[in-house]
Amino acid sequence: MVAGLAWFSGSVSIDFMDGTEFVICGRSLQLPHPPGYPLYIFFLRLFSLLTPCARLDYACFRLFSSMVAGGTVAAAYAAARRFSCSRAGSLAGAVMLISSGPVLAQLNVVEVHGFAILLVLLAISLGRSPSGPYFFSLSLFAGHPTSIFLLPPALSGRFRERWLLPAALPVSLWLFAPLRSTFGGLCHYSSPADADALWRYLTLYGSRLALPSLNGLQELVRATGIMTLAAMAGLAAFSGRWSWRLFLSFLGGILFVSSYTIPDTSSILWIAVLPLGLWASMGLSRMFGGGRLLKAAAVALVFLSVLSGASMAWRRNDRVTDVIAGDYMRGAGPGAVLVTAGMSTFHSAYLMEVADRRPDIIPMDTHRCFFRMAPPEELPEFMGGRAVYAIRGWENDNLHLNGLLFTSGTRPVDWSDYDIFTYSGEVHDTFAGDEVAEIWARRGVQTLDEGERERCMETAVEWARGRVAVERIRMLREGY
């Protein structure tokens, strides 16, 4: 059931975040962003060899995510049973947890976090077994490093008895990064082939920690929804049981989310939702152990929570990323050099490598983590006789905005050629909404008619999801 929910709630297109990157890496064992997620990439590669898909595209790899979702329900059930929850309470709690917005949103896309959730729930459920330390270390080094905040509910006497050797084994998976870097690849993340480069690779995001703010709690409420969050918190209170392990895990998760300054905070909210969901299983166990009224109320709470979670994670009609990527690629002239940056690099690489679009283009990545040729620090007008087009170039003296891209040419712009200006579907990711906003702003600064310019800028503000994007549009409005 949950596997089906993960499949049907996901997009028929690509997502704006890391999905296209993982598809590219999973197809041929390439090196994604730190810390490389070797086990996840290995499983994607194995799936690509065994799957009956006609084409190894995003939809194909989402089948793997749906399989992970099904396994995650079983792991959540086993984890709840470890906390002495009844069978009915464990099952209901597992469904409530996995269908919650922050968790389901990682299971209906191609994303490592869903795989990490599965591993950490397995580690919690096996905490008292001899394999407990190994599985927790596996969740940490082969899943996602933020799994460290789930250590309290996973701890047991077995960790004191046999922690060192089982914990050391999964660390060796990180050797994948330097070993893979010795071979060329479309996605190579600066090729960390020596010790110094590997250290820089593994600590790339270490500077993002800051003092805690209310952003974590605000994002938890926004991504989870009042209904599901209130149900989980109420059930935890109704359980009448205190668990310092789950409390420490929840508190640590919230503090980290509130201190880790990344734009897509919602992707790591699961580290706070997991302990709360396991605690809710205790409350559900108590309700299912009561009379008919309590049992009916428990079923109703789970049903409403599933509806709420599915609505928060639903992205079936979200096709905006494919539209944006296609429009950027459409803006490059024949035989051009297209210089991408950030998430647009993932999407362009996917369209060229998987969808076989624009084989005439030579792609380059500003951050030098993708493609086999790196651009110069200062982009020229031409490279090898090919016109240069760049997605980012506001401060480049050689290039100017022409359509959606920066280039030295002055081709007439027909805005009807771009699909994004007639897009009426959903937008799930904050980044995607902000990207649409900037595209409308780019149209606005190139529009001579004052009324049309203002309409474009107002539309840009409507699409913007974050304060940074709104401020950027204001600056473009005043500066151009």
C-alpha positions in Angstrom: 0.0 0.0 0.0 2.7 2.5 1.0 4.8 1.5 -2.0 1.9 2.3 -4.2 1.3 5.6 -2.4 5.0 6.5 -2.9 4.7 5.7 -6.6 1.4 7.5 -7.3 2.3 10.6 -5.3 5.5 11.2 -7.2 6.0 13.2 -10.3 5.7 11.9 -13.8 8.6 14.1 -14.6 11.9 14.9 -12.8 12.3 16.7 -9.5 14.3 19.9 -9.0 16.7 18.7 -6.4 19.1 15.7 -6.6 17.1 13.2 -8.5 18.6 13.7 -11.9 22.1 13.6 -10.4 21.4 10.2 -8.7 19.9 8.8 -11.9 23.0 9.7 -13.8 25.3 8.2 -11.1 23.1 5.1 -10.7 23.3 4.3 -14.4 27.0 3.8 -14.4 28.4 4.1 -10.8 29.5 7.7 -11.0 30.4 10.1 -8.1 27.6 12.3 -6.7 27.8 15.1 -4.2 29.5 14.5 -0.8 29.8 12.1 0.9 29.2 10.0 -2.2 26.5 7.7 -0.8 28.3 4.6 -2.1 25.8 1.9 -1.0 22.9 3.8 -2.4 24.7 4.3 -5.8 25.6 0.5 -5.8 22.0 -0.4 -5.2 20.8 1.9 -8.0 23.4 0.3 -10.3 22.3 -3.2 -9.3 18.7 -2.2 -9.9 19.6 -0.8 -13.3 21.1 -4.2 -14.2 18.1 -6.2 -13.0 15.2 -3.9 -13.9 13.0 -4.7 -16.9 12.7 -0.9 -17.7 13.0 -0.1 -21.4 15.0 3.0 -20.5 17.0 3.8 -17.4 15.3 7.1 -16.8 13.9 8.9 -13.7 10.6 7.0 -13.8 12.5 3.7 -13.8 14.6 4.6 -10.8 11.5 5.8 -9.0 10.4 2.2 -9.0 13.4 1.5 -6.7 12.3 4.3 -4.4 8.8 2.8 -4.2 10.4 -0.6 -3.3 12.4 1.2 -0.6 9.1 2.7 0.7 7.6 -0.7 1.1 10.6 -2.0 3.0 10.6 1.1 5.2 7.1 0.3 6.5 8.3 -3.1 7.6 11.4 -1.6 9.2 9.3 1.0 11.0 7.0 -1.7 12.3 9.9 -3.7 13.6 11.4 -0.5 15.2 8.1 0.2 17.0 8.0 -3.4 18.3 11.3 -2.8 19.9 9.7 -0.1 22.0 7.1 -2.7 23.2 4.3 -1.4 21.0 1.5 -3.8 20.1 1.2 -5.3 16.7 -1.7 -3.1 15.8 -0.1 0.0 17.2 3.2 -0.7 15.5 1.6 -1.2 12.1 -0.6 1.9 12.4 2.3 3.9 13.7 4.5 2.7 10.8 1.9 3.7 8.2 1.5 7.1 9.9 5.2 7.7 10.0 6.0 6.7 6.5 3.1 8.6 5.0 4.0 11.8 6.8 5.0 14.7 4.6 8.7 14.9 5.4 9.2 11.1 5.0 6.9 10.4 2.0 8.4 13.4 0.1 11.8 11.6 0.3 10.3 8.3 -0.9 8.4 9.4 -3.9 11.4 10.9 -5.6 14.9 9.5 -6.5 16.7 10.5 -3.3 19.2 9.0 -0.9 17.2 10.2 2.2 14.5 7.5 1.7 17.2 4.8 1.6 18.8 6.4 4.7 15.5 6.2 6.5 15.2 2.5 5.7 18.7 1.8 7.1 18.3 3.8 10.3 15.0 2.1 11.1 16.6 -1.3 10.5 19.4 -0.2 12.9 16.8 0.7 15.6 14.9 -2.5 15.1 18.1 -4.6 15.3 19.6 -2.6 18.2 19.6 -5.5 20.6 20.9 -8.1 18.2 24.6 -8.7 17.5 24.2 -6.9 14.1 22.8 -3.7 15.7 26.1 -1.8 15.8 26.9 -2.8 12.2 23.5 -1.7 10.9 23.7 1.7 12.7 27.1 2.3 11.4 25.8 1.3 8.0 23.0 3.9 8.3 25.6 6.5 9.2 28.3 5.9 6.6 26.2 4.1 3.8 23.0 6.0 4.4 23.2 9.6 5.5 25.5 11.2 8.2 22.4 12.9 9.8 21.5 9.4 11.0 23.7 10.1 14.0 20.8 11.8 15.6 19.0 8.5 15.7 21.7 6.9 17.8 19.8 7.1 21.2 16.9 4.9 20.2 19.4 2.5 18.4 21.7 2.1 21.4 21.8 -1.1 23.4 24.3 -3.2 25.4 25.5 -4.8 22.2 27.1 -1.5 21.3 29.4 -1.7 24.3 30.2 -5.3 23.6 31.0 -5.1 19.9 30.9 -1.6 18.6 34.4 -1.1 17.1 34.8 -3.7 14.4 31.2 -3.7 13.1 31.2 0.1 13.1 34.5 0.2 11.2 33.4 -2.0 8.3 30.9 0.4 6.7 33.5 3.3 6.9 35.4 1.5 4.2 32.6 2.3 1.7 33.8 5.9 1.6 36.8 4.6 -0.3 34.4 4.6 -3.3 35.1 8.4 -3.7 38.9 8.3 -4.3 38.7 5.0 -6.2 36.0 6.1 -8.6 37.8 9.4 -9.1 40.7 7.6 -10.9 38.3 7.0 -13.8 36.7 9.6 -15.9 33.0 10.3 -15.5 30.2 12.6 -16.4 29.6 13.3 -12.7 32.9 13.4 -10.8 32.6 16.1 -8.2 36.0 17.6 -8.7 37.7 14.1 -8.7 38.8 13.7 -5.0 41.5 11.2 -5.9 44.1 12.1 -3.2 43.9 12.4 0.6 43.7 16.2 0.6 41.1 16.4 -2.1 39.1 13.6 -0.4 39.1 15.6 2.9 37.8 18.7 1.2 35.2 16.6 -0.6 33.9 15.0 2.7 33.9 18.3 4.6 32.3 20.4 1.8 29.2 21.3 3.8 30.9 21.7 7.2 30.7 25.5 7.1 26.9 25.6 6.9 26.4 25.2 10.6 25.2 28.4 12.4 23.4 29.4 15.6 19.9 27.7 16.0 16.9 29.7 14.8 13.2 29.1 14.6 13.5 28.0 11.0 13.6 24.3 11.9 10.3 24.3 13.8 8.7 26.5 11.2 9.8 24.1 8.4 8.7 21.1 10.5 5.2 22.6 10.8 5.0 23.6 7.1 6.3 20.3 5.7 4.5 18.0 8.1 1.2 19.8 8.3 -0.7 20.7 11.5 -2.9 17.6 11.2 -0.1 15.0 11.2 2.1 16.9 13.6 -0.7 17.4 16.1 -1.7 13.7 15.8 1.8 12.5 16.4 2.4 14.8 19.4 -1.0 14.0 20.9 -0.5 10.3 20.6 3.0 10.6 22.1 1.5 12.4 25.1 -1.4 9.9 25.3 1.0 7.0 25.5 1.7 7.9 29.1 5.3 6.7 28.6 8.5 8.7 28.8 11.3 7.8 26.5 14.5 9.8 27.0 16.0 8.1 23.9 13.3 9.3 21.6 13.2 12.7 23.3 16.9 13.2 22.8 16.7 12.1 19.2 13.9 14.5 18.5 15.5 17.4 20.2 18.9 16.8 18.5 17.2 16.5 15.1 15.3 19.8 15.6 18.4 21.6 16.8 20.4 20.4 13.8 17.7 21.3 11.3 17.5 24.8 12.9 21.3 25.2 12.7 22.1 23.7 9.3 21.8 26.5 6.8 20.8 24.7 3.6 17.9 25.9 1.4 16.2 22.5 1.3 15.8 22.1 5.0 12.7 19.9 4.5 14.9 17.1 3.0 16.4 16.3 6.5 13.3 16.8 8.6 12.9 13.1 8.8 15.6 13.0 11.6 13.0 14.7 13.8 9.9 13.0 12.5 11.2 9.5 13.0 11.5 9.5 16.8 8.1 11.4 17.1 6.5 8.8 14.9 7.9 5.9 17.0 6.6 7.6 20.1 3.2 8.0 18.4 3.2 4.2 17.9 3.1 3.9 21.7 0.0 6.0 21.9 -1.7 4.1 19.2 -0.9 0.8 21.0 -2.7 2.2 24.1 -5.7 3.2 22.0 -5.9 -0.1 20.2 -5.8 -1.8 23.6 -8.8 0.2 24.8 -12.5 0.0 24.0 -14.3 0.3 20.6 -14.4 4.1 20.8 -10.7 4.4 21.3 -10.0 1.9 18.5 -12.2 3.8 16.1 -10.5 7.1 17.1 -7.1 5.5 16.4 -8.2 4.4 13.0 -9.6 7.8 12.2 -6.4 9.5 13.4 -4.2 7.3 11.2 -6.5 7.8 8.2 -6.6 11.6 8.5 -2.8 11.7 9.0 -2.2 9.6 5.9 -4.5 12.0 3.9 -2.7 15.0 5.3 0.8 13.5 4.7 0.0 12.5 1.1 -1.4 16.0 0.3 1.8 17.6 1.7 4.1 15.3 -0.4 1.9 15.0 -3.5 3.7 16.1 -6.6 2.0 14.1 -9.4 1.4 17.1 -11.6 4.7 18.8 -11.0 6.5 19.0 -14.4 8.1 22.4 -14.0 11.7 21.1 -13.7 11.6 19.4 -17.1 10.0 22.6 -18.6 12.7 24.9 -17.1 15.6 22.6 -18.2 14.1 22.3 -21.7 13.7 26.1 -22.0 17.3 26.8 -20.9 18.6 24.2 -23.5 16.3 25.6 -26.2 17.8 29.1 -25.6 21.3 27.9 -26.7 22.2 28.4 -30.3 23.2 25.5 -32.6 26.6 24.0 -31.7 26.9 26.2 -28.6 28.9 25.9 -25.5 26.4 25.8 -22.6 27.8 26.7 -19.2 25.5 25.6 -16.4 25.5 26.2 -12.6 23.9 24.6 -9.5 20.9 22.4 -10.0 20.6 23.4 -13.7 23.8 21.3 -14.2 22.0 18.1 -13.0 19.0 18.8 -15.2 21.0 19.6 -18.3 23.2 16.5 -17.9 20.1 14.4 -17.5 18.4 15.8 -20.6 21.6 15.2 -22.7 22.7 11.8 -21.2 19.3 10.1 -20.5 16.8 11.9 -22.8 19.4 12.3 -25.6 18.6 16.0 -26.2 20.8 18.5 -27.9 23.8 16.4 -28.9 25.2 19.4 -30.7 25.9 21.3 -27.5 29.2 21.1 -25.5 28.2 21.4 -21.8 30.4 22.8 -19.1 29.8 23.2 -15.3 30.7 26.4 -13.5 31.5 24.4 -10.3 33.6 21.9 -12.3 31.8 18.9 -10.8 30.2 17.7 -14.0 31.1 17.1 -17.6 34.6 16.4 -18.9 35.6 19.9 -19.8 35.9 22.8 -17.3 35.1 26.4 -18.3 37.6 29.2 -17.7 37.1 31.5 -14.7 36.1 34.3 -17.0 33.8 33.2 -19.7 34.7 34.5 -23.2 32.3 35.2 -26.1 33.5 32.2 -28.0 35.3 29.0 -27.3 36.8 27.0 -30.2 34.6 29.0 -32.6 31.4 28.1 -30.7 29.3 30.8 -29.1 29.2 30.7 -25.3 25.8 30.6 -23.5 25.6 30.7 -19.7 22.8 30.3 -17.2 24.6 32.6 -14.8 26.4 35.7 -16.1 25.1 38.9 -14.5 28.6 40.1 -13.7 30.3 38.9 -16.8 31.6 41.7 -19.0 31.7 39.6 -22.1 28.1 38.3 -22.0 24.7 39.9 -21.7 21.2 38.6 -21.1 19.5 37.5 -24.3 16.3 35.5 -23.8 16.9 33.2 -20.8 20.6 32.9 -21.2 23.7 35.1 -21.2 25.6 35.3 -24.5 27.4 37.8 -26.7 24.9 37.5 -29.5 21.7 39.6 -30.0 19.2 37.1 -31.5 15.6 38.3 -31.6 13.7 36.9 -28.6 10.3 35.3 -29.2 9.0 34.6 -25.7 6.3 32.3 -27.1 9.1 29.8 -27.8 9.5 29.1 -24.1 7.1 26.8 -22.4 7.6 28.1 -18.9 5.5 31.3 -19.6 2.4 29.1 -20.2 3.1 26.6 -17.5 0.0 26.0 -15.3 1.0 22.8 -13.4 2.2 22.4 -9.8 5.5 23.5 -8.3 6.5 21.4 -5.3 10.1 22.4 -4.6 11.0 25.9 -3.2 14.0 26.1 -5.5 11.8 25.4 -8.5 9.4 28.2 -7.6 12.3 30.6 -7.1 13.8 29.6 -10.5 10.5 30.3 -12.3 10.5 33.7 -10.5 13.9 34.6 -11.8 12.9 33.5 -15.4 10.0 35.9 -15.3 12.3 38.6 -13.9 14.7 38.0 -16.8 11.9 38.5 -19.2 10.9 41.7 -17.4 14.3 43.3 -17.5 14.4 42.8 -21.3 10.9 44.2 -21.9 10.7 47.8 -23.1 7.0 48.3 -22.5 6.6 49.6 -19.0 3.2 48.0 -18.4 4.4 44.6 -19.6 7.6 44.9 -17.6 5.6 45.5 -14.4 3.4 42.5 -15.2 6.4 40.3 -15.6 8.0 41.5 -12.3 4.7 41.1 -10.4 4.4 37.5 -11.8 8.0 36.9 -10.7 7.1 37.9 -7.1 4.1 35.6 -7.2 6.2 32.7 -8.1 9.0 33.4 -5.6 8.9 31.1 -2.6 11.8 32.4 -0.4 12.8 35.8 0.9 16.1 35.7 -0.9 14.3 35.3 -4.3 12.0 38.2 -3.5 14.9 40.4 -2.6 16.7 39.3 -5.8 13.7 40.3 -7.9 13.6 43.7 -6.2 17.3 44.2 -7.0 16.8 43.3 -10.7 13.8 45.5 -10.9 15.7 48.5 -9.6 19.0 47.8 -11.3 17.9 47.0 -14.8 
